[in-house]
Amino acid sequence: MKMRSWLAGLFLLLFFFSLEAVEPQKWELLRFEDFIRGRLQALRLSSEGWLSLSLKGETSAGPSEEFYLSAVTSPDGTIYLGTGHNGRIYRIRSGQSELYFQSQEMDVTSLALDSKGGLYAGTSPNGKIYRVTGPAQGTVFFDPEEKYIWDLLITEKGTLLAAVGEKGGLYEISPLGEGKLIFKARDTHVLCLHRLPSGEIYAGSGSSGCLYLINPQGKATLIFDSGYEEIKDILTDESGLIYVAASGTPTKTRKEEPTRPLIKTSTSTDISITVVASGEARPAVPLSSAEAREPGAIFRVTPDGLAKKLWSSSEEMAYSLIFNRADKKIYFGTGPKGRIYCLEGDERLSLVFEARCEQIYSLLTGANQILFLGNNPCTLGFLSREQAIEGEYLSPVIEAPALATWGKLEWLAELPAGTSLIFQSRSGNSLPAGETWSDWSPPYQKSGETILSPKGKYLQLKVLFRSQAGNVSPLLKRITLFYLPANLPPSLARIEILEPNEVFLKPPEQEEVIWGLVKTRRTEKGDREEGRFTSLAARKVERQGYQTFRWEASDENGDELVYSIYLRREGESDWSLLAENWTENIFTLETETIPEGRYELKVVASDWPSNPPSLELKAEKISLPFVIDHSAPQIKNITALEKNNQLELRFEVEDSLSAIKKAEILIRPGMWQVVFPVDDLCDSKKENFGLKINLKPGSERMVVIRVEDRSGNRNVFWQKF
């Protein structure tokens, strides 16, 4: 009984695979790079490629503006929000926002609060700094020559630091609004500032992406040149390590990390810059093509300038950084997919949040939460320290090469008590997924079930993560599914007919022998594909009596193809089989065995080696007519008259099938000389030649005429004069 059941199961399996004519395909999500192509909601994606519930995220109904550009929080939790392009500042308390101040500028690019609650706002494009003391109460506090105020910082002594552009510098402004330039950068913009407990300042620049250390006296040290266009944000951790967000397409080569003493240079009596040298002269390392495509990166830099790239992306740009002292982790926001990443002490990277906006423009720490500003659309959001109890993963769309039958869905997961994973699927035949797709399937109860969605070219999975408590989470490590695309017919491109007698000499395959290895198995096709064999390029030569054909063939299923080659005389209906199960895309016909005339060649491609009997598909292509010609061209109506040491020669050349290729004459002791027909071009089956030849003293009184047709047939005629 068991044997009968096993045989029945085997029959059903074979029948299932025979209904579709190709091998089953496997699609898998396993690595970080795989899962990140999907859409995450309240989920964390670890560097190992594991999905779990993440921090609880919320968004607040912020004011309706074009952009959120800056924010600062007060000790009581009040949020001040700077916007663009209407130049407004909002105050947000208990989730309610109100217009706090209307500036005369377009953008409020930076905000800072002093110890007394005074609010300072940096603006552009006219570079004014406002001091706001209450609702609708604000005045211009400082107005430098520069047009952009990128960042503001309150020092321990109560002065205000302003990072400016377009001339790139740092101002220190007294409580009375009196400012002086304490640092002039070599860059056009200073974009961000970070204060150290020592009173020193880290400053990040734009245009050349440099990190400076500036002491209270204005002395600056160039710590790190990122090679990117901008340093967007700076932070330090508790150990003093520096983290910078760099952005913009890399435009410079990067030299070896600096390890030697500092070299001091001076630009003026008031402002000095100390440049960290790289020590011994070493060649710069050119940018690789991958580096040139990275618009964003996160670096960790030691105080003496040693840097390590911790993260980079060819698609995302880093905008903001924070060090969250509550969990000792670093968070950074990116665009254009609205992502927040987390870096832990051992350099482990996790994606912890995806917002419903394109850019995470700014991150701030608050009481037991992380505040973020997003743009496109404007978003004001919060990440709490609590774990979400529900999350969702929407997989990238799976595209089959053709209409597919969906097989089994498998997953690898850990499910602590009180947690669950719910899988669903949907399918369709067009992109993007929409109303024409099937509804989401009923939930799959266990790994290994057959997918319920209808046949289609596209499939998408949805996974719901649930936890009954806030301290445990399901952990999804892998998703695997199988599908069987419908068989598609092969495709044949046009058949190329080489010139008569042109052939390719196939070089011998060269086996790579491992010295000292005992050979225990025969060589298989797969070994060649993996590089165990190498081949020299084929060489084109001329050999009389052959006609070579080439073609291009493809199969969207990736099936192995074989060919049948047929020949017929032009005008006839019956084909003669020349070869079958031919595996190469080139065929050479031995024309000496075939009567001369005009012929056609037919190539039939079949995918039967990859498909069950009777279910293979074929494609065929017929060549243009070609000529098989064994007869030499005829030389007729020759006249050769000598007069005054000059030979006047006339003759005709005619061929029944092929065009005349060339004609030559020889009068000894001279050499063979090419002659042209009267119309200057050999392009037809009949050509007339007429020429006058100056005879040299002692020339033989006989001319030799040699002609050749396009099929390589030659004829020679001797004529005395």
C-alpha positions, 0 to 999 in steps of 0.5 A, a space after each residue: 500500500 505504501 509503495 502504491 502511494 509513493 508511486 502515485 505521488 511520483 506520478 503526480 509530481 512528474 505530471 505537474 512538471 510536465 504541464 509546464 515545459 521548463 525546470 522549476 525556479 527558486 526565488 529567495 530572500 536571505 541577505 540584507 541586500 535581498 530584504 532591503 529591496 522590499 518595504 518595511 513597516 515597524 520592522 528592523 532589518 539586521 546586517 545578517 539579513 534578519 527581520 524583526 519588530 522594531 521601535 514604535 514609530 509615530 507621525 504627528 500632524 505638522 504644519 502644512 509647508 513645502 519643507 521642514 528644514 530645522 528644529 530644536 527642542 527645549 527642556 520642557 519638550 517644546 519643539 521649534 520647527 523652521 520651514 521653507 519656502 515661506 520662512 516660518 517658525 512654528 512652536 509645537 506643544 502637546 502635539 499642537 502646532 502654532 505659528 511662532 514667528 514669520 521671518 522676512 526670508 525664504 528658508 529657516 535653515 537653522 535654530 538654536 536655544 540659549 540657556 534662557 530660552 532665547 531662540 535664534 534662527 538662521 535664514 537664507 538666501 540673505 543670511 540674516 540671524 533673528 533673535 525670537 523672544 516670543 510669539 511674533 516677537 523677533 528682530 534681526 540679531 546679526 547680518 553678515 555678508 554671507 547669504 546662507 546661515 547653515 548651522 547655529 551653536 550656543 557656546 558655554 560662555 553664551 556666545 553664538 556660533 554661526 556656520 555660513 556660506 557662500 564664502 565659507 566661514 564661522 562667526 562668533 557673535 556676542 549676546 549684544 549681536 556683535 560678531 567677528 569671523 573666527 574661521 575662514 575655510 578654504 571651502 565655499 560653505 561651512 555646513 554643520 557644527 558640533 561642540 566638544 566639552 573642551 569648548 572646541 568645535 568640529 565643523 563640516 564643510 561643503 564643496 570639498 567635504 572637509 572636517 575641521 577642529 577649531 579651538 576657542 582662539 580660532 585656530 583650525 586643524 583639517 582633520 579629515 578630507 572625505 572626498 565627498 562634496 559635503 559633510 552634512 552632519 557631525 557627532 561624537 560618541 562617549 569615547 570621543 570618536 567622530 562620526 560624519 555624514 558625507 554626501 554628494 558624488 565623490 569627485 576626488 581620489 582618497 590618499 592613505 590615512 594620515 599617520 604622521 605629525 601635523 604640519 602647520 600653515 598659516 593664512 593670516 595673523 588672526 586665523 591659522 589652519 593646521 593640516 594633518 599630513 599623510 606622511 610618506 608620499 604615496 600615490 592616490 588611490 583612484 576612485 572605483 566605478 562603485 565609489 563614483 556612484 556612492 552619493 552618501 557615506 558614514 565615516 568614523 574618524 579618530 581625533 587624529 584623522 584616521 577614518 573608516 567608512 562604515 556605510 555607503 550607498 549607490 542609491 541613498 544620501 545621508 542627511 543627519 546623525 545623532 548619538 542616542 545616549 539612552 541606548 549608546 547607539 548611533 542613528 542616521 537618516 537617509 533619502 530618497 527612501 525615508 530610512 533610519 539606520 542604526 550603528 552599534 558599537 561593533 559596527 553592526 548596521 541595522 535598518 530600523 525605520 522606513 517613513 512615508 516620506 523621501 528624506 529623513 532630513 534631521 534627527 534630534 534626541 528627546 525624552 525617551 524618543 527620537 524626533 525626525 523631520 522628513 520631506 516629500 512630503 513634510 513629516 514630523 515623526 517620533 521613534 520611541 524606545 518601546 518595541 512595536 507589537 505589529 509590523 509588516 514586510 512587503 516583498 519586492 515583486 518577483 518577476 518570472 520570465 513567463 506566465 508561472 505556476 507558483 509552487 511551495 512557499 518556505 521560510 525559516 524563522 524563530 517564534 518565541 512564545 506570544 509571537 507569530 508570522 502571517 504570510 500572504 501572496 498576490 499575483 498579476 501580469 502587469 506592473 505596478 501591482 494594482 487593481 488587475 492583480 489578484 486579492 491577497 491570498 488566505 494566510 499560509 499556516 506553515 512553511 512548505 505550503 503551496 502558493 494559492 495565488 493564480 498563475 501570473 508573471 508577477 508575485 508579491 508576498 506580505 508578511 505580518 509580524 505580531 507580538 503580544 508583548 513589547 519585549 519579544 519579537 518573531 525573527 524571520 531569517 529566510 523566505 524561499 519560493 519555487 515557481 515554474 515558468 511556462 515554456 516559451 518558444 526559442 527565438 532565431 535571428 536572421 541567418 548570416 551567409 558568409 562569402 563562399 569558401 570562408 570558414 572558421 577553424 575551430 581551435 582545440 579546447 585547452 584543459 586546465 590541469 591541476 598538477 598533482 590532482 588524481 582525476 576521478 571523474 570525467 569532465 562535464 559541461 558544467 566544468 567548462 562553464 565554471 572556467 575549467 576549460 579555456 578556448 582560443 578564438 576561432 580563426 577565419 580562413 579561406 578553403 575552396 568548396 565550402 559555404 558557411 552560415 551563422 545565426 543567433 538564437 535565444 530562449 527566454 527560459 534559458 533552455 538548451 537548444 539544438 538545431 536541425 539544418 535543411 537545404 532545398 533548391 530555390 523554387 522547390 517545396 521539399 527540404 533535405 535534412 543535412 543535420 539534426 541535433 546540431 548544437 552549434 550556431 554555425 554550420 558549414 556546407 560542403 558544396 562540392 557534394 551538391 549540384 550547382 544552382 540557387 539554394 535556401 537553408 532552413 534552421 529549426 531550433 528546438 528546446 527539447 533537451 530541456 523539456 518533456 517529450 511532445 512539449 518542446 517548442 520550435 522556431 525556424 528561419 529560412 535564409 536568403 537564396 545563395 549560389 552554389 557554383 562549380 563552373 568557371 567563368 568563360 572568357 569570350 570574344 578576345 581580340 589582341 592587336 599590337 600597334 606601335 609597341 602598344 597592345 589593344 586588348 578586348 575580351 568578355 567574361 561571363 558566368 551562369 550563376 555568380 558575379 565576376 569578382 576580378 580579372 588579371 592579365 600577365 605579359 611576361 616578364 611583367 607581373 600579374 596586373 588587375 584590370 577593371 571592366 569598361 564600367 569600372 566595377 565588377 558587379 554582374 555575371 557578364 563584364 566587358 573589358 577593353 584596355 591599352 597596354 604599353 609593351 616593354 622591350 623584350 615583352 613576350 608576344 602572348 597575354 595571359 588572362 585570368 578571371 575569378 567569380 564570386 564563388 572562387 571559380 577561376 579560368 585562364 586563357 592564353 592569347 598570342 598577338 
